[in-house]
Amino acid sequence: MYETYFNNKFTNLLVFYVYLLVFLLLSPFLFVWELVNYIDSCFRSKENMSGKVVLITGASSGLGELMAYEYAKHGAYLAIISTQKPESRLQQVALRARELGSPDVLFMFADVSKVHECRMFVDDTVQYFGRLDHLVCNAGIGPLYTIKNDVTIFLPVIVR
């Protein structure tokens, strides 16, 4: 009885230390393997945006505006959409995008909550540039309420 107990205890300790030794010997190689894969994916996953046509909704301010500038820096043709008036804000974004390197910028005003207007600005973009490579859906509608308001009434997020 005591032999079995000591044999099991010895076997358990032996397996533990062998596992620990194998882990310590292999972990540097696994770390290097993961590091090489990460570095490779950083360089491989970048798409050349030069000459691509990108349509961005909600581009007159916030993240949409910043995305327009980033695409412009990489030489993409832009179609930017907004519901916000005055027109001068979207015109300023278009002018800045051209300064940053976009070959051409088409700007339009539309409401993404209306299906016919969505079809219109997609069709207008394809007609103007001949194609559409990327669609960035930045604008949207959703519930906007505070604790003070009745939470059963939903208002659109889009500012008109």
Secondary structure, DSSP 8 states (H G I E B T S, - for coil): -HHHHHHHHHHHHHHHHHHHHHHHHHHHHHHHHHHHHHHHHHHHS----TT-EEEEESTTSHHHHHHHHHHHHTT-EEEEEE--S-HHHHHHHHHHHHHHT-S-EEEEE--TTSHHHHHHHHHHHHHHHS---EEE----------TTS-TT----SS--
